[in-house]
Amino acid sequence: MDPSLVLQFRSDVSLARVADEQVRLEFAWGNAALGEITPGLLAVLERLSCDGATEDDLSELVLETDGFSALARFYYYLERFGKLGILRYTLIGDGGPLATVVPMCGGFHLPTRSDGPDTRFRLSRFAYCRREGDGLALETPCSPARTILHGRSGVALLAELSSPRSCHDLCALIGGLGEDTVRTFLTILASLGVVGEVDSHGNLVEDTDSVMVQWEFHDLLFHSRSRTGRHDYAVGGTYRFLGKVAPEPALKPTTSAPVVLLRKPDLLQVERKDPSFTSVLENRKSLRAYGTQPITAARLGEFLYRVARVRRLTEPDPTVGLHYQSSNRPYPSGGATYDLELYVTVNNCADLPRGLYHYDALDHQLEKLADHGPRVEALLRDAQLAVRLADEPQILITLTSRFQRVSWKYSGIAYALTLKHVGVLFQTMYLVATAMELAPCAVGTGNSDLFAEAAGTNYFAETSVGEFLLGSAPA
């Protein structure tokens, strides 16, 4: 059986009759008005909206209904639909559907290319496969289209393409598929950047290109999927769990752990003695050495108060579009979600016992979770090694995220927002520490599993996303 390519509208495309001979197509990223719709062209639109057909079958439908003169307009519209990105393409061959290409944005069309049977291809290191409904979706952040694999044959072909393979190689390795079907399959995947032609050493262009070689898979995927432009996934405040799952409260529930009350500074006095904002900005830097005397509990309390206290709580009010409890704090947070929590690991602080504490940002107090032990020691050691600190840390502040605070409202950008929250909180911590003449230093890496064990949190509900060292400044 010769392979065929069945054309069909994306599932979100709808037809709206606006007049006897006018139709408007509506789809996820816009709409298109079509004028002078003949009966044959209308039949094509209805066929594309249902089970689809090959280009030859559609042209035959126009020819039989409207005559030869309508073919030019048919091909014009077909090309327009392709460029709008509203057509999907299903490869049928050797007994059934093999793969369906679904554009994810406008401006996409499936290009054609011709490669010899001995041209070798290899799977891109940016390609990935995941479950979507009952099928397997094949994607790459390098392409604005996804490919749905049907049955075992497509998956088997994909597995073999982890090594350089030609059409002849694949036909020999996988039985039941004709050469024309395999060649068309390769042509489609190559057009999408899922696979690429290799050189004599088995390398793809992405393996040697000075720009692409510096991208890691997870970084490029995260970048492309948390921005709009080359995908059709929901992005922004969609409230996808509204009415399904209750939102997390603005404050983490308190525990019965022992608490240490922290001193609240007089902000008017602080304002009078603080250096200017420009001076703080210009003198901000990481310090990896401490003074001979450790930071005091009073100074730590002032720092936490100025950086992260809850200034105000706001209850939900659906009448103004606020569906969850929110708060106001010294640093900004997307949607006032404030998913970040602060945990303070005390190693050397005057008037404060060693151990792991949670900062209660509303009551401005520390809840002691654990004494100084092997896990707490490991957290301190990891941070010390990460920044090449000569002395033992005095204070380690671990930032965690209560992830569902953000993902309950936002689609596509939830974790990106969390990382932005970490960034703005880091800057706030640096500026306050500089104004207070303390020694601040952000930490580049941290062990989230270790922290979850030490603090007793659920890794998927709340765990570490950033670390920050603090101590007394050297003379």
C-alpha positions in Angstrom: 0.0 0.0 0.0 1.4 3.4 -1.0 1.5 5.9 1.9 -0.9 8.8 1.9 -1.2 12.0 3.8 -4.7 12.8 5.2 -5.5 16.5 5.8 -7.8 17.6 8.5 -8.6 20.7 10.6 -7.2 20.9 14.1 -9.9 19.8 16.6 -10.3 23.4 17.8 -11.2 24.8 14.4 -14.9 25.6 13.9 -16.9 26.9 10.9 -19.3 29.8 11.2 -21.6 30.7 8.3 -21.8 34.5 8.1 -23.7 34.6 4.7 -24.8 32.4 1.8 -21.3 32.4 0.3 -19.2 33.4 3.2 -17.7 31.4 6.0 -15.5 32.3 8.9 -13.0 29.9 10.5 -12.4 30.3 14.2 -9.4 28.7 15.9 -7.2 29.1 19.0 -5.0 31.9 17.8 -7.5 33.9 15.7 -10.0 33.6 12.9 -10.1 33.9 9.1 -12.9 35.1 6.8 -13.4 33.2 3.6 -15.2 34.9 0.7 -16.8 33.4 -2.5 -17.3 29.9 -1.1 -18.6 27.6 -3.8 -20.5 24.4 -3.1 -17.4 22.4 -3.8 -15.2 24.5 -1.5 -17.9 24.3 1.2 -17.8 20.5 0.9 -14.0 20.6 1.3 -14.4 22.7 4.5 -16.9 20.2 5.9 -14.7 17.3 5.0 -11.7 18.9 6.7 -13.8 19.5 9.7 -14.8 15.8 9.9 -12.6 12.8 9.0 -10.4 14.6 6.5 -9.1 13.4 3.2 -6.0 13.5 1.0 -5.2 16.5 -1.1 -6.0 14.5 -4.3 -9.4 13.4 -2.9 -10.2 17.0 -1.9 -9.3 18.4 -5.3 -11.4 15.7 -7.0 -14.3 16.8 -4.8 -14.0 20.4 -6.0 -13.5 19.2 -9.6 -16.7 17.1 -9.6 -18.8 19.8 -7.8 -17.5 23.1 -9.2 -15.5 22.2 -12.2 -11.9 22.9 -13.3 -12.1 26.7 -12.8 -12.5 26.3 -9.0 -9.3 24.4 -8.5 -7.1 27.5 -8.3 -9.1 28.9 -5.4 -9.1 25.5 -3.7 -5.3 25.3 -3.8 -5.0 28.9 -2.7 -7.2 28.2 0.4 -5.3 25.0 1.1 -2.0 26.8 1.2 -3.6 29.5 3.4 -4.9 27.0 5.8 -1.4 25.4 6.0 0.2 28.8 6.8 -2.4 29.6 9.4 -1.3 26.4 11.1 -4.8 25.0 11.4 -4.3 21.8 9.3 -3.1 18.5 10.8 -1.5 15.8 8.7 -1.9 12.1 9.3 0.4 9.6 7.6 -1.4 6.5 6.5 0.6 3.5 5.3 0.8 -0.2 5.5 -2.4 -0.9 7.2 -3.3 2.2 9.2 -2.3 5.6 10.6 1.4 5.9 11.6 1.7 9.5 12.8 -0.2 12.8 12.9 1.5 16.2 12.8 -0.4 18.9 14.7 0.8 22.5 14.3 0.9 24.4 17.6 0.9 28.0 16.3 0.2 30.1 13.2 2.7 30.4 10.5 3.4 26.7 10.4 3.2 24.5 7.3 4.5 21.1 6.6 7.4 21.5 4.2 8.4 18.7 1.8 11.9 17.4 1.1 13.4 14.6 -0.8 16.1 12.4 0.6 17.8 9.3 -0.9 17.2 5.8 0.7 20.8 5.8 2.0 20.7 9.2 3.8 21.2 8.6 7.4 19.1 10.2 10.1 19.3 10.4 13.9 17.0 11.5 16.6 17.6 15.0 18.0 18.8 15.2 21.6 16.0 17.8 22.1 13.2 15.5 21.1 11.1 13.9 23.8 8.1 11.5 23.9 5.3 11.6 26.5 1.8 10.3 27.0 -1.1 12.5 25.7 -4.4 10.9 26.3 -4.3 7.4 24.9 -1.4 8.3 22.4 2.2 9.2 22.5 3.2 12.8 21.7 6.6 13.5 20.2 7.8 17.0 20.5 10.9 19.2 20.4 11.3 22.8 21.5 13.0 23.4 18.1 9.6 22.9 16.3 6.2 24.5 16.6 4.4 21.2 15.9 3.8 18.0 17.8 3.6 14.5 16.3 1.2 12.0 17.7 2.4 8.4 17.2 -0.2 5.7 16.5 0.5 2.1 17.3 3.8 0.3 17.7 5.5 0.9 14.4 6.2 4.6 14.9 7.6 4.0 18.4 9.8 1.2 17.0 11.1 3.4 14.3 11.8 6.2 16.8 13.7 3.8 19.1 16.0 2.7 16.2 16.7 6.3 15.4 18.7 6.8 18.6 21.6 5.7 16.4 22.2 6.9 12.8 19.9 4.9 10.4 19.0 5.1 6.8 15.6 4.2 5.2 17.1 0.9 4.1 18.4 0.2 7.7 15.0 0.8 9.2 13.2 -1.3 6.7 15.6 -4.2 7.5 15.2 -3.8 11.2 11.5 -3.3 11.4 9.3 -5.6 9.4 5.9 -4.8 8.0 6.6 -1.3 6.8 7.2 -0.5 3.1 10.2 1.6 2.0 7.9 4.5 0.8 6.2 4.6 4.2 9.4 4.7 6.1 10.9 7.4 3.8 7.8 9.6 4.2 7.9 9.1 8.0 11.5 10.2 8.0 10.8 13.1 5.7 8.1 14.4 8.1 10.2 14.0 11.2 13.2 15.7 9.5 11.0 18.6 8.4 10.0 19.1 12.0 13.5 18.9 13.4 12.7 15.7 15.4 15.4 13.9 13.4 18.2 15.3 11.4 20.6 14.2 8.7 24.0 13.1 10.1 27.5 13.7 8.8 30.1 11.0 8.2 30.8 10.9 11.9 27.2 10.4 12.9 26.8 14.0 14.2 23.8 16.2 13.7 24.2 20.0 13.0 23.0 20.6 16.6 26.0 18.6 17.9 28.5 21.0 16.3 26.7 24.3 16.0 28.3 26.7 18.5 24.9 28.1 19.6 22.9 24.9 19.9 25.6 22.8 21.5 25.5 25.1 24.6 21.8 24.5 25.2 20.9 21.7 27.5 17.7 19.8 26.8 15.8 20.8 30.0 16.8 24.5 29.7 15.6 24.8 26.1 12.4 23.0 26.8 11.7 25.1 29.9 12.5 28.3 28.0 10.2 27.4 25.0 7.3 26.1 27.1 7.2 28.9 29.6 7.1 31.6 26.9 4.4 32.0 24.1 5.2 31.7 20.5 5.9 28.1 19.4 3.3 26.0 21.3 -0.5 26.0 21.9 -0.5 25.1 25.6 -2.3 27.4 28.1 -0.2 30.1 29.6 -1.1 32.6 32.3 -3.7 32.9 34.9 -6.2 30.3 33.7 -7.4 29.2 37.2 -7.5 25.6 35.9 -8.3 24.1 39.3 -11.0 26.6 40.3 -14.0 24.6 41.6 -11.9 21.4 41.4 -9.2 21.7 44.1 -9.3 24.1 47.0 -6.5 26.7 46.8 -3.7 26.6 49.4 -3.9 29.2 52.1 -1.6 32.2 51.9 0.2 31.1 55.1 1.7 27.7 55.8 -0.2 26.2 58.8 1.7 26.6 62.1 2.9 23.6 64.0 3.2 22.8 67.7 7.0 23.2 67.5 8.8 25.3 70.0 8.9 29.0 68.9 11.5 31.8 69.3 10.0 35.3 69.2 12.0 37.7 67.2 12.5 41.4 67.9 10.7 43.7 65.5 12.8 46.7 64.5 11.5 50.3 64.6 11.3 51.1 60.9 11.3 54.9 61.4 14.6 54.5 63.2 15.9 52.1 60.5 14.9 54.7 57.8 16.9 57.4 59.6 20.1 55.4 59.9 20.1 53.4 56.7 22.5 54.5 53.9 21.0 55.8 50.7 19.4 53.5 48.2 22.1 54.3 45.6 24.8 53.6 48.1 23.2 50.2 48.9 23.0 49.4 45.2 26.5 50.4 44.5 28.0 48.5 47.5 26.0 45.3 47.1 28.2 42.2 46.8 28.6 38.7 48.0 30.8 38.3 51.1 32.4 34.9 51.8 34.0 35.7 55.1 32.6 36.7 58.5 33.4 38.9 61.5 35.0 37.5 64.6 31.7 37.9 66.5 28.7 36.0 65.0 25.5 37.6 63.9 23.0 38.1 66.8 19.4 37.0 67.1 18.3 40.6 67.1 20.1 41.3 63.8 18.7 38.2 62.3 15.2 39.1 63.4 15.6 42.6 61.9 16.8 41.1 58.6 13.9 38.7 58.3 11.4 41.4 59.3 12.6 43.8 56.6 12.9 41.1 54.0 9.9 38.7 54.2 7.4 39.5 56.9 3.6 39.5 56.1 2.5 43.1 56.1 -1.1 42.4 55.2 -3.5 39.4 54.5 -6.4 39.7 52.0 -9.2 37.2 52.0 -10.7 35.8 48.8 -13.3 38.0 47.0 -14.6 36.4 43.8 -16.6 39.5 42.9 -13.3 41.3 42.1 -11.6 38.2 40.6 -9.6 37.2 43.7 -10.3 33.5 44.2 -7.7 32.8 46.9 -6.2 34.2 50.0 -3.3 36.6 49.3 -0.8 38.6 51.2 1.5 41.6 50.9 5.2 41.4 51.8 8.3 43.5 51.1 9.1 41.8 47.8 6.9 41.3 44.8 5.2 38.0 43.8 3.1 37.1 40.8 -0.6 37.4 41.6 0.3 38.0 45.2 0.6 34.2 45.6 3.8 34.4 47.7 4.6 30.7 47.4 8.1 31.0 49.0 8.8 30.0 52.6 12.0 30.7 54.5 13.8 28.1 56.7 16.7 29.2 58.8 19.5 26.8 59.7 21.4 28.3 62.6 25.0 27.3 63.0 26.5 30.2 64.9 24.2 32.9 66.1 24.4 34.7 69.4 21.3 34.1 71.6 19.9 31.4 69.3 20.4 27.7 69.7 21.7 25.7 66.7 19.1 23.8 64.6 16.6 24.1 61.7 13.8 26.6 62.0 10.8 27.7 59.9 10.2 31.5 59.8 6.6 32.4 60.6 6.3 35.5 58.5 3.0 36.6 60.0 3.9 36.4 63.7 7.6 37.1 63.1 8.9 34.1 65.0 11.0 31.0 64.4 9.5 27.5 64.8 12.2 25.0 65.6 11.9 21.9 63.5 15.1 20.0 64.3 18.2 20.2 66.4 21.6 20.2 64.9 22.1 16.7 63.5 23.6 14.9 60.5 21.0 16.2 58.0 21.2 19.8 59.2 25.0 19.5 59.1 24.8 18.2 55.5 22.7 21.2 54.5 25.4 23.6 55.9 28.2 21.6 54.4 26.6 21.6 50.9 26.1 25.4 51.0 29.7 26.0 52.3 31.1 23.9 49.5 28.9 25.5 46.8 30.3 29.0 47.4 33.8 27.9 48.5 33.3 29.4 51.9 36.5 29.3 54.1 34.6 29.5 57.4 31.6 27.5 58.5 28.3 29.3 57.7 26.7 31.3 60.5 23.2 31.2 59.0 21.8 29.3 56.0 18.4 30.5 54.8 16.7 28.0 52.6 13.9 29.2 50.3 11.2 26.6 49.6 8.1 26.8 47.3 4.7 25.7 48.1 4.2 24.9 44.5 0.5 24.6 44.4 0.1 28.2 45.5 1.2 29.2 42.0 0.1 26.3 39.9 -3.5 26.5 41.1 -3.8 29.8 39.2 -1.2 29.8 36.5 -0.7 27.4 33.5 2.6 27.1 31.7 4.5 29.6 33.7 4.0 28.4 37.3 7.6 27.2 37.9 9.0 30.1 35.9 7.2 32.4 38.3 8.7 30.6 41.3 12.2 31.1 40.0 11.4 34.8 39.4 10.2 35.0 43.0 13.5 33.5 44.1 15.4 36.1 42.1 13.5 39.1 43.5 13.7 37.8 47.1 17.5 37.2 46.6 17.9 40.9 45.5 15.8 42.1 48.5 18.0 40.0 50.8 21.2 41.4 49.3 20.0 45.0 49.6 18.8 44.7 53.2 22.0 42.8 54.2 24.1 45.5 52.6 22.1 48.3 54.3 22.6 46.4 57.6 26.3 45.8 57.0 25.9 42.1 57.1 27.6 39.4 55.0 25.2 38.0 52.3 25.9 35.4 49.7 23.5 33.6 47.4 24.1 29.9 46.8 24.0 28.5 43.3 22.9 25.0 44.0 21.2 23.0 46.7 20.0 19.4 47.4 16.2 19.5 47.4 15.8 15.9 48.5 18.1 16.4 51.5 16.2 19.5 52.6 12.9 17.6 52.3 14.2 14.9 54.6 15.7 17.4 57.1 12.5 19.6 57.3 10.0 16.7 56.8 8.3 18.3 53.8 6.7 16.6 50.8 9.1 17.0 47.8 6.2 17.5 45.4 4.3 19.9 47.6 7.1 22.0 49.2 10.9 21.7 48.9 13.9 23.9 48.4 14.3 26.2 45.3 17.1 28.5 46.6 19.7 29.0 49.4 21.2 32.1 50.9 24.0 32.5 53.4 24.1 35.3 56.0 26.5 36.3 58.8 28.2 39.1 60.5 30.4 41.2 58.2 34.2 41.1 58.5 35.9 44.3 59.8 
